[in-house]
Amino acid sequence: MIAFVVRRLIISLGVFLAATFVLYALTASSGNPLADLANLPNAADRELRIAARTELLNLDDPIPVRWAKWLAGVAGFLVPGVDGTFGPNVLGQDVGPLLALAVGATMRLVVVATLVAVVTGVLVGTLSALRQYTGFDYTITFASFVFYALPIFWAAILLKQYGAIGFNTWLADPVITWPWLIGLSLLSGLLWSGVIGGTTRRKLVVLAVAGAATAALLLFLSQARWFEDPSLGPVTVIVLGLGAAVGLTALISGFARRRVLYAGLAGAGVGIVVYLVTLATGIFLDPTWLLLLGVAAGTLVVSGVVGFLIGGIDRSQAARVAVGSGAAVAALGFVDWALVYFSAYSRSVGGRPIATIGSNTPNFSGNLWVTFLDTTTHLVLPSITLILISFALYTRFQRGSMLETMNADYVRTARSKGLTERSVIVRHALRNALVPVTTLVTLDIASILGGAVLTETVFGWVGLGKLFVDGLAAVDPNPVMAFFVVSGIAILVGNIIADVLYSYLDPRITVS
């Protein structure tokens, strides 16, 4: 494994160096970095500034020499005792600190969008394959093509208009009108009937039940003014936590192994106890991230130990289900605590919590929960913009991969041996269908970063996209190269991780 990783790094290093030279040369040759100084009215000041920038950016040197100096500065990060540098920009600012701020903003956006797109895309694509040629399959196929064809800047503008401006205006008086109530209820019923499938009668029953349940829930939330002051509450957290335990058991082992189910419920119970203790003591009223992570880690460890002890001969699966159940409750508890402060945060930003520009509110301060809400509400629209396109891609790819795998000989053999349909789908078909999707995820990292450039521009994020665009506009290679170094390393690491995941998903694949 180590030899494989080292070999890949050595090969990738040569490609990376060649790519940096090409990009540096193209950027440096794309215009005149002194153009903004040529029209200064004072001749003496103009000449002094031109001379200073020429010396600062080494403009008297040939492009290969300038690239070599830049590369030597970046390589300093790898040498102990040597301070590496990405060089200055045209304004004389060190690019390193600017890059550090930009990476934090962009990675926060890209990581969230990628994780959500992968999880939802794989899940929906798998369901679409299992419901092939049904109304659900046709709907997902149509929606995927629409999302994939959307220009990213146009989708961002629409989201700003309707997902932020319109939604914030509605929050001033959040009453669900009858047309919206009927439309959302019907949409929910159609969605659940498509997911569950079955005979026509069964679909109609599911449509009616799901639609009625959605209508009742929306009416209750509207009458209770829940959207003005949202919260989950202990009952919701407990019910959803126990439901997560049941769902994980069904997915991982099935209900035939009762010890695994008991372990999952016990893991959820551990999380519920911890959540109720935090409510009773108020320990999370003004917490730190260290405290939150410590409590979460303790919850997972105790859940895993309890599941291991309960599991018996199925202790491995039982521990996994217990840890997953405990994590689900911990996540629900975190969301509930954050929602406690939503109304206060909404008032502090003038009753318009969904932001349309920037990665945070300028000069905004508060405790951990309030600052978390500020960061999250700024993430909502740009994340959705990136998710829509990636979701469409992953859904279509996973559907095709799953259909191909379901027709494989080893899947038919597994069915002929009498394995349950859950085992056939989850342990045989789905696991192998994820191999090509893993490749797609690593390749899509580059396109997501590229999409983030447009998304950040529309939503006014000060991230890698702004660093890249400003560098190109000013014919300033150093910020552009900083963007390329980060994106190149991300792609390189992603490809190595993908190669390692191949051997885990399919034992026939080795990393030798």
Beta strands, then each sheet from edge to edge (+ up, - down):
end
